[in-house]
């Protein structure tokens, strides 16, 4: 049985062209990009081409792109780097209750060092009100960090409006765009952001490589000390195969993006309608329109999400109950609790995330097997009558 893979928010299959582009940099062009001989120069040339590819996708200058090991590192660097660099101005940071743990845990670590964090609440759809951001800004506020798109429920934030407020109040603005980049248009100038995090493996690139956009002129301290790589801002020998893969993947992601997302969104909507119309006591989580085109998050009442995932796996469907980073936790999703779901309903969440590889046949198969699985599990549930 071929597996139907619907967990693309957790990670994606590496595109064959990305693998092909990376391979020479493991064997033939294996040089250190900091070396002056031919093999090193070839590696640096490839790295700078990848930097140009990322910059083209984000609408920024190549010199504003810095390569990292992951979206998590990018988030840590942006938040800690900006906080430390601006400590003379103040120690107050603003974020939301539904951020990825790479942001929330970083903020918690800063709180232990004497920083103050304001976490803004979101509405029932998971969106933050820009006016709440404006009201939260204080004289000692140095950074606002709000994700572009939620990794669990797919809700898009009003990033441009928040960016305008941040610029008006002269506060740095970082967005965790790990779920957004490669799935929707991203323009750092239009969004008014100073810092933006991304990760290659979310858009058919390799794992273990990400990037951080740092607007020219923004002061940010280094997270890693060591060599002079990345123009003295990020030490460590560059992961050239990964960086080449990231550059190739982001270029492919934005080629015919409108056409691809149109197809994905149509399949997502078909799946959503099929579930909500045929399975009683289900609800859509996240904003019905302002959401990622590939994301579907459904709560199925009276059953445990983990049992649902195991049954789907036996039926050949790979899905998630929320963030892959917290799948080992027994606690319900902090995102679902933040949008007002009770613990019981939050425990029964199902996240299905599509990609350009998803097909109508796969969607039809999920619509065919899911009602029976839910019926079986509810028959065993003491909560369901």
N, C-alpha and C positions, 0 to 999 in steps of 0.2 A: 504494500500500500504506500503510495506516495504521500508524504506529509503535506498538509495544507498549512503553510506558514503565515500566521496572522499576528506576529509579535514584532513588527518592524520598528516599533517605538523603543524596543529593548536593544535590538541590533538588526543590521541588514546583511543580506548576502553580498559579498564583494563582487562588483561588476567584472566580467571577464576582461574587459579592456583595461580595467584598473590593475588586475593581476599581471597582465601582459606588460603594462608600463613599468611596474615595479621590478619585475624579475631581473633585468640587467644590472640593477643597483645592488643586488645580492652577490653577483658573480663578476661580471666584466667591469663595471664602473663602481667598484666597491670602496673607492678612496674616501679619506676624511676630507670633508668640505673645507676644513681650515688649512689644508696643506697646499703648497704652491706648485707641486709637480702636476703633470697632465691628468692623472687619475683623480686627484683632489679637485682640480679645476673643473673637470667634467661633472663631478658631484655637486660642486657649488653652482654651476650653470643650471643643472636640473632643479636644484632647490630654489633658485631665484625665479625660474619659470613657474614653479608651483606657487610661489609667493604672488607672482603676477596673476595667476589663475584665480587665486582666492580673492585678491584685491578687485578683480573684475567682477566677481560675483557679489561682493559687498559694496561696490562703488566707493572704493577708497584708494589711497596710494599704496603701492607695494611696500614702501618703507613703514607703513602703519600696521603690517601683518607680522606677528611673531608666532613661531611654531612651538607647540607644547606636546606633552605626552597624552593629553586627554581633555575632555570638557571639564572634568573635575579639577585638574590642575589650572586650567584657564580661569575657572570661577574663583579658586583659591587665590591665584595671583592677582586677579583684578580687584577682589575685595580687600585682601590683606595689604596688597601693594598700595592701593589708593588710601586706605585707612592710615597706614604708617607714614606715607609721604605727606599727608595733610594733617598730622596730629597737632600741629601748632594752631591750626584753625579751630579744631574741635574733635570730639570723639563720638559724635552722634551719627548713626546709620539708619536708613529706612529700607524696609523690604515688605514682603507679604507673608501671610500664613501658609501659602500653598507652594512655596518655592521647592525646588529639588533639594535633597539633603546636602548636596555639594555646596549649596549656598547656606542653608539653615545651620548646618554644623560648623561651617566657617564663621558664621556670625556668633554662634555660641562660644566658639574658641576666643573670639575677640572680646566678648563680654567678660570672660574670665580675666582678661588683661585690662579691664577698666573702661572698655567702650560701652556705650549705651545703644541699644537697638530698639526701634519701633517697628513692630510687625503689624501691618495694616490688614484689616479683615476684607474679605471679598463678598460679592453678592451670591445669590443662589446658583448662578451660572459659573462662578469662579472668576469673575472680573473685578478688578479694583477700580474704584472711582478716582479719576485724576484729581478731583477736588480734595479728596482725603489725603492724597500725596502732598498737595499744596499746603494744607493745614498742618501736616506733620513736620514740615520743614522748620528748623530752628536756626538761630544764629550760629550754633556749633555743628550744624549738619554738614558732613563732608561728602557723603555718598548715598545715592539711591540705587538699589539693585533689585530689579523686577524682571522676571522671565518674560520672553516674547510669547511663548506658547507653552501651555502646561503639558508635561510629559504623561500625565495620567488621563485627564479628561479632555485634552486638546484645545481648551479655551484660549483664544488669542487676547492679549492685553492691549489696551490703547497706548502702545509704546510711543507713537509720535506725539500725542498730547502730553504724556508724562515727560518726554524729552524736552518739549517746549517750556514746561514749568521749571524743569531742572536748569535749563539754560538761562531762563529769566531770573532765577534765584541764585545763579552761579554756583550750583551744586553739581558735582560729577555724577554721571548716570551710566550705570552698567546694566546690560541685559544678558541673561543666560539665554542664548538663542540656539542651544543644542538641538532642540526639537524642530525649530523653525527653518534653519539653514538647510537648503536642499529640497525642502518641501513647499516653500512659498517664497515670493520675492522678498529680498532683504536689501535695504538701502540705508547704510549708516548715516548718510547725510540727511535724508528725508526723515529718518527716525530720531535725529538729534541725539545720538548716543555717543558717549566718550569711550566706552569699553564694551566689547561684545565677545562672548565665548561661543566656540563651535567645536564639534567633534566629528571626525571623518566617518566613523562606523555607523552613524545615523543616516548617511546618504550613500550607501554602497561603496564606502571606502574601507580601509583596513582599521582594525582596532589598534589602540596604543599611540594614536597621533591626533592632535587637535590644534587649535590656533586661538590666539587672542588678538583682537583688533584694539590698538591703542591709538587714539586720535593724536595727531601731531601736536605737541605742546603740553600734553597731559603728563603730570608728574606722578610716577608710580614706582615704588621700590621693587627691587628684584626679589623673587621668592627663593631662587637658588643661587648660591654663590659658587664661584669656581672659575672657569675659563671665560674667554671673551666672546663666546658665541652669541648670535642674535644681537649684534651691535651692543654688546656688554650688558644686555638686559636679561638674558636667560641662559645660564651656563649649562654645559653638557654637550657632548658630541652629538651632532644632528643626526636624527633618524631619517637618512636620505630615502630609503625605499618607502617608508611610511609617508614622508612628506610628498614624494612624487605621487603616491597613491591618493593622498588627500587632494592634491591639485587636479589630478585627472578626474577624480570622482566628482568634485564640485563643478568642474566644467561640464561633465556629462549631465549632472543633475539639472543644470540650468539651460541645457539645450532642449528646446521644445517643451519648456516647463508647463506652459498653459495647456497644451494638448495632453500631456501626461497627467496633470492634476485633474483635468476635466474627466478623464477616464476613471481615475482612482475615486474621485468624489461620487461619480455615478454609481460605481460598485458599492461604495460605502453606504450611500443612501438606500440602495436596494436591499442591502443586508440589514440596515437599521429598520426599514419598513417591515421586512420579513419577520424580524424578531419582535418588534413592538406590536405588530398586528396579530401575530399568531400565539404569542406566549403571554398569558395574563400576568398581572402584578409585576410588570417590568417598567423601568423608567430610564430615560436618557439622562446621562450626567454630562454637565458642561453646556456651553451655549449652543443653541440649535443652529445658528448661522455663523457666528464669529468663532470658528473652530478650525483646526487643521483639517485638510481635505481627506486625510487617510485615517483619522482617529474616530473610533466608536467605543464609548464607554457606557455600559448598560448595567443597572442594578437589577438582579433577579431575586425577588423577595423569598424568604423561607428556606433558602439553601445556602450552604457555605461555598464561597468562591473556590476554595482549594479542591473540594470534591468535584465541582463543575469542571475545573481545569484537568483533573485526572481522568474524568470520563471523556472529555474532549480529546485528550491525548490518546486514549485507547481507540478513539474513533478516527485518529489520524490528523487531528487539528491542534496546532500549537498556538496557544493564546496566553494571556496574562490576566492576573487579577488586579494589576496596578503596576507600580514601578518595579522593574526587575531588580533594582538595588535593594528593595525591602521585601522581596518575596519570601525570605526566611523568617520574617516576623509574623507573630500571631496577632499583632495589633491591627485594627482596621486602618485604612489609608488616612493619613492626616489631611489629605486633599478633600476626600469625600466628607470627612467630619467638618471641615471648614466651610463647605457649601451647605451644611445643614442636615446631612443624613444622620439617622440614628445608627448606633453600633451594629444592630442586626442587619439593616439594609446595606450599610457600608461593607459588611463582611461578604455579601453576595454579589460583589462587583465583578464584571467581566470586561476586560479591555481587548478589543480586536483592532489591530492596526495593519493597514494594507500597504502595498508598494506597487510599483509599475509592473511587477511580475505577477500580481494577483489577477485571476481570471474569473469570468462569469461562472464557469463550471465549478470552481472552488467555492464561490459564494453560494451557489445553488446547493452544493453539498452540505455546507454549514447550516443553511436554512432548513435542510431536510433532517439533519441529525440532532440539532439542538433542542427542538421541542420535546422529543422523546427522552433525552437525557434529563431535562428539567423535570418532566413528569415523573420519571423514576426516582429522582432525588427528593422531590417533594412528597412522594408517597412514603418515604422513610423519615421525613421530617416531623418532629413532634409539634412544630409550630404551624404546620399547614393543615387546614381543615378542608 
